[in-house]
Amino acid sequence: MARPSLEIGTYGDISCKQQANGSWRAHARYRGSDGVTRPLHRFGPTERKAISSLKKALGEALSSSGVSRSAEARVRFAAVAQMWIDRIKRDNVGTTYDRYRGRLDKHILPAMGNLYIQECTPARIKRVLEALRHRGMATATIQGIRTVISGVLQEAVDLEVVHQNSVRHMARLASSRRNRKKASFDSAQLTDFLARVDGDTRARRADMPDFLRVLFGTGARFGEVLAIRWGDLNLGDVPVRLVLADGSQETVPAHSAWINGNLVHVTGQGVVRHEGKTATSVGVLALPDVLWEMLVERRPAVARPETPVFPSATGGWRGPSNVQRTVRLLRDRIGYRDFTLRVGRRTVATALDAAGHTAREVAGQLRHSRPSTTQDVYMSRVTASPALALSLDKLLAPAAPKAMPSARQI
């Protein structure tokens, strides 16, 4: 019967034999990265020293042939995960680290931390992800967790602990909500929604009516709305030129907003304002008349340029997680349990499309990188469109706020 082939990067049993002169000869076969099995032997004055000498020679032979000795090591997933997350912390912004750290601690390490890297097979990873799905976790969240697992395993590949990333051999996740219609409001639904918000005492105390109108009137992301400062608005009747932190200048037309940042929570720092991640996430948006009038009314007599339009109770940045919690409680009270802050952005896209605006115009309003990156970066980014604002004004006009006391701060 033929002798079974060794795996690449391994060696077989070591045999020892004492020589006529009293020394010991240790012998073994090893298989290099080229797949060729070769013999190797070393001598020593004692059996133990001969074996030690041979093991050292075998390690050197495997390393020189391109096979890592660490591929034989038994390294736990948690150890590699720590090395990977430390590198993420060094190389990325705090929000990326916080997001990945949270996925590791809450979902991945409890299920996989004690596994050896070599035990993280596609089948085992699939079982972990399926367990999360059975607990009701959204497909997008599971995909994010899978991304972190893949990052850790790629770190192991780079460290030559294993030869391949198991996640790359797995099928794509199937979305259970692929055919689910994305929620958006028509004008009548928006009117009803905002009327209920206006009539909710706790919502007015939390400054929700004005905040939500800016959301629906611009299509901006909610973190971008929270990051708007009075200095980012041109509520006058002539264009103004802003001098940016890097020394460059930006012209903001009359009745327009300069969207150029978002608020995020970073561990150890609290709520911080980040600049837009991409060129297309920064841009000038024309304000519908309804929004312009509302912002003129709420502007303080002395509005410092760096002061948030929607500040916290202490006058600083308002925490995004606090706003999300406020909205979750609000939607239950007013009978809109499926509402999320993304509905505003979808409503804007739907309304502008229905009004006959081109796909490029709508993408420019939302500051998307499609349908054309070049068009978005060089045309839509700094062009405020009065026509788009007029369409949004028609959307918001029926829901214009009635005169009532409204808190300006939380």
ZAKOL-651671 format. One line per field, with one value per residue (C-alpha): x, y, z; residue number from 1. Coordinates in steps of 0.1 Angstrom, whole numbers. Layout:
N
u <- X:...
v <- Y:...
w <- Z:...
i <- NUM:...
END
This chain:
410
u <- 0:14:25:0:12:21:3:22:42:44:68:64:74:110:130:163:192:224:255:286:306:279:263:226:210:175:156:123:106:90:69:76:54:62:46:79:86:122:143:163:185:207:232:237:257:224:190:173:199:197:159:162:187:165:133:153:165:130:116:143:136:99:104:129:104:77:57:52:59:30:6:12:3:-29:-40:-74:-98:-100:-62:-62:-93:-75:-46:-70:-91:-60:-49:-84:-81:-48:-58:-94:-117:-132:-167:-154:-135:-166:-188:-164:-156:-193:-199:-169:-179:-217:-220:-187:-164:-191:-198:-163:-137:-125:-123:-88:-84:-81:-116:-133:-146:-173:-198:-191:-193:-226:-240:-231:-247:-278:-282:-283:-309:-331:-329:-345:-314:-317:-297:-278:-266:-256:-237:-218:-209:-197:-175:-158:-153:-138:-115:-102:-96:-78:-56:-48:-40:-16:0:3:-16:-39:-36:-71:-100:-130:-155:-145:-157:-192:-223:-237:-263:-299:-320:-353:-365:-355:-390:-400:-411:-391:-412:-418:-446:-468:-479:-511:-492:-465:-491:-508:-475:-462:-496:-493:-458:-469:-496:-474:-462:-431:-422:-423:-403:-377:-376:-389:-412:-385:-359:-381:-391:-355:-351:-381:-373:-337:-332:-302:-291:-302:-266:-260:-290:-278:-244:-258:-244:-258:-226:-236:-268:-273:-307:-301:-309:-274:-247:-221:-186:-174:-137:-132:-108:-83:-83:-105:-137:-172:-200:-234:-263:-292:-316:-293:-276:-240:-241:-205:-205:-223:-224:-212:-205:-169:-159:-137:-146:-184:-203:-180:-186:-170:-164:-181:-165:-166:-167:-203:-215:-207:-228:-250:-288:-314:-339:-377:-395:-412:-379:-363:-392:-389:-351:-354:-379:-359:-325:-313:-308:-271:-263:-227:-215:-203:-235:-257:-291:-304:-284:-285:-299:-264:-260:-236:-239:-270:-263:-275:-285:-306:-324:-330:-344:-367:-380:-386:-408:-425:-435:-453:-472:-484:-493:-464:-446:-427:-413:-375:-353:-345:-381:-373:-346:-367:-397:-376:-363:-398:-413:-386:-389:-427:-422:-403:-367:-339:-321:-290:-308:-323:-289:-274:-300:-292:-255:-252:-222:-245:-256:-223:-194:-181:-214:-220:-186:-181:-217:-242:-219:-219:-250:-281:-312:-342:-364:-357:-365:-397:-408:-400:-418:-449:-444:-440:-464:-496:-477:-464:-463:-492:-483:-476:-450:-420:-390:-358:-335:-339
v <- 0:34:57:86:119:147:180:209:226:196:169:132:111:115:84:81:56:55:54:32:61:66:97:98:103:119:115:127:136:171:184:220:245:230:198:178:155:155:136:155:143:157:143:149:135:124:114:145:169:151:155:192:199:182:201:234:223:213:247:265:242:249:286:288:270:296:278:295:276:295:276:247:268:265:301:310:333:358:363:372:393:415:421:429:454:471:477:490:514:527:531:542:569:562:554:524:511:514:497:467:465:463:435:415:419:414:387:372:365:348:324:320:334:300:284:278:297:264:254:285:266:279:255:267:304:297:282:313:336:314:315:353:352:329:355:380:400:420:407:440:436:400:411:436:408:386:414:416:378:380:408:387:357:378:390:354:348:378:364:330:313:298:296:309:331:308:336:339:304:311:319:354:361:360:389:380:415:417:424:446:480:509:532:568:593:611:646:636:611:636:663:638:627:662:673:645:655:691:680:659:679:658:661:699:698:678:702:674:695:717:690:666:693:699:662:660:693:685:648:651:623:629:631:658:678:676:689:720:752:787:795:768:786:815:829:862:873:874:847:845:831:808:803:767:752:742:777:770:789:779:801:795:810:828:807:777:753:741:704:695:672:647:639:606:592:581:560:581:614:616:633:647:664:647:662:644:611:617:647:638:638:675:700:730:725:751:756:753:785:767:757:791:808:784:788:826:825:802:819:836:874:867:835:825:807:776:772:741:749:719:720:699:712:726:743:717:689:668:630:610:580:603:616:580:570:601:592:556:567:594:571:547:576:591:558:556:525:518:553:556:586:572:578:615:607:582:606:633:609:597:633:646:617:621:658:649:656:636:608:629:658:636:620:655:665:633:636:601:589:577:579:595:601:629:646:644:656:684:695:686:691:729:737:746:739:763:739:711:734:744:708:701:733:719:687:705:734:716:706:740:744:764:791:775:776:755:747:757:735:702
w <- 0:-10:17:22:9:33:33:19:46:69:77:87:116:129:132:151:149:168:146:150:164:192:176:167:133:131:98:84:51:44:16:4:-13:-47:-37:-38:-8:2:29:55:84:111:136:173:202:218:205:219:203:170:169:180:152:127:137:133:99:89:99:79:49:49:54:25:3:9:35:68:100:116:93:117:147:167:170:183:164:193:192:155:160:185:161:133:154:167:131:123:152:139:103:103:118:152:139:118:148:170:145:140:177:186:161:174:211:207:181:168:197:218:190:175:198:212:178:163:130:112:126:110:80:57:73:108:98:80:111:131:106:103:141:139:111:132:160:136:127:94:64:62:98:92:61:82:107:79:67:101:102:67:79:108:86:60:88:95:59:59:90:73:100:74:36:26:38:44:39:3:-3:10:-11:-9:17:4:16:32:24:-12:-25:4:-8:5:26:14:19:-7:0:18:40:48:57:81:96:103:116:142:150:155:178:200:231:237:200:202:234:216:186:162:140:126:125:105:80:72:67:43:26:17:15:37:60:96:108:82:94:130:117:100:116:112:92:67:57:34:43:26:-9:-24:-27:0:-2:26:34:43:69:42:28:-2:-9:-16:-30:-14:-34:-17:2:2:27:25:36:46:76:98:135:149:183:188:219:242:224:225:197:171:138:108:74:45:36:-1:-25:-34:2:3:-16:-18:-16:-24:4:-3:7:36:50:44:63:91:95:93:121:144:138:170:170:173:154:158:126:145:165:156:141:161:193:225:258:266:232:218:193:196:200:169:191:213:182:170:204:204:170:180:209:188:160:184:200:167:150:125:138:106:103:102:96:61:50:45:20:1:1:-15:-42:-50:-51:-73:-97:-99:-106:-138:-127:-143:-125:-124:-108:-81:-75:-72:-46:-26:-33:-46:-66:-94:-121:-130:-106:-128:-130:-93:-83:-108:-116:-88:-59:-59:-80:-60:-81:-75:-96:-72:-42:-59:-62:-26:-16:-32:-12:21:16:28:59:68:106:122:146:179:207:197:217:200:221:238
i <- 1:2:3:4:5:6:7:8:9:10:11:12:13:14:15:16:17:18:19:20:21:22:23:24:25:26:27:28:29:30:31:32:33:34:35:36:37:38:39:40:41:42:43:44:45:46:47:48:49:50:51:52:53:54:55:56:57:58:59:60:61:62:63:64:65:66:67:68:69:70:71:72:73:74:75:76:77:78:79:80:81:82:83:84:85:86:87:88:89:90:91:92:93:94:95:96:97:98:99:100:101:102:103:104:105:106:107:108:109:110:111:112:113:114:115:116:117:118:119:120:121:122:123:124:125:126:127:128:129:130:131:132:133:134:135:136:137:138:139:140:141:142:143:144:145:146:147:148:149:150:151:152:153:154:155:156:157:158:159:160:161:162:163:164:165:166:167:168:169:170:171:172:173:174:175:176:177:178:179:180:181:182:183:184:185:186:187:188:189:190:191:192:193:194:195:196:197:198:199:200:201:202:203:204:205:206:207:208:209:210:211:212:213:214:215:216:217:218:219:220:221:222:223:224:225:226:227:228:229:230:231:232:233:234:235:236:237:238:239:240:241:242:243:244:245:246:247:248:249:250:251:252:253:254:255:256:257:258:259:260:261:262:263:264:265:266:267:268:269:270:271:272:273:274:275:276:277:278:279:280:281:282:283:284:285:286:287:288:289:290:291:292:293:294:295:296:297:298:299:300:301:302:303:304:305:306:307:308:309:310:311:312:313:314:315:316:317:318:319:320:321:322:323:324:325:326:327:328:329:330:331:332:333:334:335:336:337:338:339:340:341:342:343:344:345:346:347:348:349:350:351:352:353:354:355:356:357:358:359:360:361:362:363:364:365:366:367:368:369:370:371:372:373:374:375:376:377:378:379:380:381:382:383:384:385:386:387:388:389:390:391:392:393:394:395:396:397:398:399:400:401:402:403:404:405:406:407:408:409:410
END
